[in-house]
Amino acid sequence: MSEAHAHQKKNPAAWLLQYFRESAEEIRKVSWPSKQDTFKYSVIVVGLCVILAVFFAGLDWVLALGIQKLIEIKK
């Protein structure tokens, strides 16, 4: 049995407290982006979503039109 697992079984409250302390320590080490970077990347993501939505809407329209023409030919 590992030491961490044994410690968890002995005192779950202490294990949980240690977990949160270690998590907070790791969060402090994170290099967070600036507001400008966050805004820039958000605009890029939204822009790409709009471009892809238009592309797939156009693709859907073309394919639906093609299927419709094939059905008309069949009749």
Summary of the structure (lengths in Angstrom):
residues: 75
radius of gyration: 27.2
end to end distance: 72.6
largest distance: 76.4
contacts: 134
relative contact order: 0.05
helix: 88%
strand: 0%
